[in-house]
Amino acid sequence: MSKKNNSFHPETDAVRIQTAQTPEMEHSTPLFLTSSFCYHDAEEMRAVFAGEKSANIYSRFINPSVTEFQDKMAALEGTEAAHATASGMSAVFASFMALLKAGDHILSGRAVFGSTHGMLTRFLPRWGISHTYFDANQVDKLESFIRPDTKMIFLETPSNPGLDLIDLETVGKIAQKHHLIFNVDNCFATPALQRPVEFGADLITHSATKWIDGQGRVMGGVVCGKKELIREVYLFCRNSGPSLSPFNAWVLSKSLETLFIRMERHSQNALHIAEVLQNNPHLNWVKYPFLQSHPQYAIAKKQMSAGGGIVCFELKGGLKSGKKFLDALQMLSLTANLGDTRSIASHPASTTHAKLTEEERQQVGITPGLIRISVGLENVEDILQDIEQALEKSK
């Protein structure tokens, strides 16, 4: 059985960490499809339930397949621990509910996923948890937004779908100064391209459904962070039940073995496409973290090793042209997911962020003509050809 070795690089940990091996000594990690676990006698069972002995109990609490995925994610993010959940949104929700109480305040980046926005504005207020948004260009004013009841700073960088970037180092120092929990959604970059813990993050959340799976197969989420914080997340999830299934955990753990090489190619393809599209006459603008035209390009270069697999652009013809563009695509998929081996096109204003008001969409740069491309692993020229021919038909 291979365990975490602090001398290994993250790419090696992603391949070599294993938590369990049966007497058969299988090379590929086995899948533990079971709801519960047995004990040799009554005394062992008592000791396990009393916390005097460490062992598996029930798959809502702990399962070897899930543990392996958690151990890998903690190693890749450079954190002390991790807890996996059934989806990315259950990970975000758990990171809030396990650590906040009625009367607490969250300071959140404005550019967040549509469901996260719904959670902050519709559901958390029911439990007395309030929030204030800040924009990516307001980090220098961030301390002025902190209130006596502020307990957490939450943000996405790069954001979904507008690819806004926030200086993690600056926010990390502010969070530490004011003793706030610094919670970063690292879904778009993944630990292959960005490690928020190196800039002071206390928690890192993920929708593992996206780049971590990488092939659009299973749902999953994970929260990584300090042991004492993850312990609270674990206890909340143990009692509320958003458990990651052993099968999904096994798929995600195996997917991590190729994460670094996949993200390298996704990023290469995306950068090439963004560079070419900059000169396309049908577009108002193209946005990608590693384009020098990106307003936070310097931040991207400081905290990311590559720009990731998402490219955004705005069609000159707005919503009408956006519909024509999507309908003209011949190879790219039209689906709500991202982070797949297959390239995907979506229209955020009518899909992922449709529940926002027009004013709210404008505040985070989601215009009627905005298109989000999740750049896959097909030949980059084939991806580009399909986008360009669809742009020609979008007029």
N, C-alpha and C positions, 0 to 999 in steps of 0.2 A: 504494500500500500504506500502510495506517495503522499506526502504531506507538504504543507507550506514550508519553504526554506527561504529565510530572509536574504540569502545570497542570490536567489534566482531573480531574473527579470520578470516583469508581469506577463510577457508572452509565454514564458515557461510555466508560470503558475496556472495560466488559463488552460494549459494542456495537461499538466502533471498532478494537480491537486486531486486526490481521491479520498473520500471519507470512509468507504466501506468496500470490503472484498469478501466474497464467500469462500468456503474451503476449496471451491473449484479453481480459485486463483485466476479468474477471468481477466483478460487484459483490458477489455472495454468495460467500463463501469456498469454493474448490474442495475436493473430497475426494481425498486422496492414498492410494488403495487400491493399495499396492505393498509387496512384502516387502523389496526392495532398490533401490539407486540406482546409476546408471552414471556413468562418468568419461570425460573427453575423451581421456586417454592414461595410460600407465603411471606417469608421474611424478606426475600429479595424484592418482592412486589411492594411490601410496606416501605422498605428503605428507598426505593425509587420514587414513590409517591411523596415521601417525606422530604425529598431533596437531599438525602444522605448519600445516595449513589446516583451516578449519571448513567442514564440508559434511555432508550426510546420508550415512549408511552403510548401515544395516540397520534395519528397523522395530522390531526388538526393542530397539534402542538409541535410535533417534531417527526421527521422522517429522514432516513439516510440520503435519499435522492435529493430532498430539499436542502438538507444540511450541506451537501457538496456544492450545490449552486450558491448558497449563502457564503460558504467559505471562499469560493472563487471570487465572488463579487467583492467581498471585503478585502481580499488580497489585491485585486486589480485597482480598487479605489484607494487602497492604502489606509483603510480604516480598521478599527479594532474589531468590529463585528458587523453583521448584516442580518436583516430579517426579510424573507420573501413573502409576497402576497399574491392574490389571485389575478391582479391586474395593476397597471400603472396608476390608475385613479385610486384604487384601494391603498396603494403605497403612499400617495400624497395625502389621502384622508387620514390614514393611520399616523402619519408624521405630524399632523395637526392635533388630532383628538387625543393621542397618547400623552401629549406634552403641554396642552393648553387647557384652560378652564374658563368658566364664565367670568367675564370681566377683563379677559386678556385681549391684547391687540396685536395684529399681524401687520407688519410693513412689507408690502408685496410689490414686486415689479409689475407694472401695468400689463406688459406683454406676456400673458400667460395663456395656456391652452384653454379653449372654450369651456370645458367641463371644470377646470380649476377655477375659472372666473365664476361659474355658476355656484360652485361650492363656497367661495368667499362671499359672494353677494346674496345668495339665497338661503343656504343651509346653515353655515356657521353662525349667522346672526340669531338663529332660533335658539342656540345654546349660549348666547351672550358673548360671542367672540366676534370682535369687530376688525376692520382692516382699513388701511390707507394705501392707495397706489402711488408709486413713483415711476417716472419715466427713465429710460436709459440715459438720457442727457441731464438727469438731475442728481447724479450720485454726489456731486460736490455740495448739494444742499440736503443730503440724506439725514444728517444729524438733526436738522430743524424739524423733520417729520416725526422724530422719536418722541413718544409720550411716556409718562410715568407707568402706564399699564402695558407698554410695548414689551412683548416677550420673544418675538421671532421676526427675523427677516427672511423672506422667501423670494426666490427669483428663478427664472429660466435664462440660461445663456449657452448657446444661441437660443432665441425664443422661437416659438411655434405660432404662426408661420413666417413672421416678418424678419427673422434672423437678426434681431437686435442683440447687441452684446453689452454686457455689464462688467465693469472692472472688478473681478473677484477679490483681488488683493486689497483694494480700497474698501470695499464693503466688509471684507473679513476683519480688517483693523477696526472699523467702526463697531461691528458686532462685538468684538472682544472688549473694546473700551467700555461699552455700555452693558456688558454681560448678557447679550442676547443670543438666542439660538440662531445660527446661520444655516439655513436650509436651502440647498441648491438642487433644482431639477436638471440633471445632467443627461437627459435622454438623447438630445440631438448630437452631442459630442461623443458620448460614451467614454469610459476610462481609457480607451485606446488613444484618444485625442486630447483629453483634458481631465485633470485630477483636482477637483475643487478643494480637497483636503489640504493640498499644498498651499492654498491661499486663505486658509483659515476656516473652511466650512466644517460645521459640526455634524450635519446630516447631508446625505446625497440620495435623492430619490430617482427612480427610473421606471419607465414603462419598458419592461423587458420584451414586450410584444414587438417592439420596433427593431432597432439595429442589433440588439443582443440576440434575439432569435434569428433575425436576418433573412428569413425565408417565408414569413407570413403564415406560420403554422399554428402557433399556440399563444395564449394569453399569459401574462405574468407581470409582476412588479417586484421591486425590492427597495428597501431603505438601508443604506449603509451609514455607519457613523460610530460615535463613541459608545463604549460598552454600556454606560449607565443610561444613555438615551435609547439605545436599541433594546435594552431590557424593558423599558416602558412600552416601546412599540410592540415588542413580543407579547407582553402581558395584555395589551389592548387587543391585539389580533387573536390571541389564544381564547379570549372570552367573547369576542365579537364574531370571529369565524371566517375572515377573508383569506382562507388558506390556499396556498399554491398546491395544485395536485402533484403527486409524485411523478406522474408521466410528463407533465409540462416542465417540471423542474429538471427531469432527466434530459429532455430535449434542449432546454436552455443551457444546461451545463455543457452538453456536447457542442452546442453552437459557439460557446465562448472559446473553444479551441481554435476557431478560425476568425475570431472577432478582429484581431489586429491586422491580419492580411486583407480581410474584407474591407475594413474601414480605410485602409491605404488605397485600395483600388476605387472604392466609392468616391473618395476625396479627389483622386487624380481625374476620374471621369467628370466629376462635377466642376472642377476648376477649368478644365478644357472647354466644357460646354458654356460656362459663364463667360469665359474670355471671348469666345466666338460670338455669343449672343449680344455682347456689348455693342456690337456694330450693326445689329439688325434694325432696319428702318421701321419695323412694325411695333417696336417697344419703346416705352418712355424711359425705362430704366431696368437694370439687372442688378440683383443683390446677391452677394456671396461673401462670406467672411474673409476669404483670402484674395479678394479683388481689392486693389488699391483704392478703388472708388468707394468702397464700403466706409460709412462714416466712423465706424469703430475698428478700422483695419489694424491700427496699432495695438489695440487691446487684443484682437484676435491673434496676432503674431506673438504677443506676450504670454497668453495663457493657453493657446491651442497649438498642437504640433502639426495639424492640417485643418482644412476648412470644413470637413464633413461632407455629407452626401445630399444636402438640400440646396437647391437653387430657386430663387424667386424672381419673377419679373412681372411688369405691368404692361398690358396691351393698350395701345393707343385708343382702341375703339371701345374700351370699357366692358361692361357686362355682355353686350351683344357680340363683341369680338371674342370674348372669353368662351362663350357657348360654341361659337363656330370653331374656335381652336380645339376645344375638347372633342367635338364631334368629328373633326378631321383627322385626329390621331389614328394611326394604323397599327402601331406596335405598343405604345405605352398604354398601361392599364389605367382605367378610371375606377378608383376604389378609395375607401376612406383610410386605408393603412399607409404606412411609410416604412422605410428601412428595409425593404425587400430586395432580393437579388434582381427582381424585375422592376424596371423603371415605372414610376407612377406619376400621373398628373392629377391635380385636384384644384378645385375652386373654393378657397376657404370661406368666402363671404356667403356662399349658399350651402356649405356643408359643415365643416368642423366648427365654424364660428357664426353659424346662422342664428343662434339664439341671442347673440349680442344685438343691441340696437345699432342703427346706422352710426350714431354718434360715438358709441363705444368702439365700433370697428374702425372708424376714422382715427380715433385716439391711438390705436396700436398699428396704424398703417395698413389696415386691410381694406383696400379699395375694391370697387366692383370689378376692375380689370386685373386683379392680382391672381397670378397662377403660381402654385407651388409644385415644383418637380422634385420627387425623390429619385435621385439618379441611381440606377441599378448597376449590375455587373455585366450587362451585354456589351458588345463591342461599342466603344464610345462613338464611332462614326455612324453606326446604325441608330443610336439614340438621337444624335444630333440631326441626322437626316429626317427622322420622323418629326422632330420638333420644328425644323425649318419648313418642311412642306406644309405642316399644319398652320404655321404662322402665315404663309402665303395665302392660305384659304380663309384666314380670319378677317380679311379686309371687309 
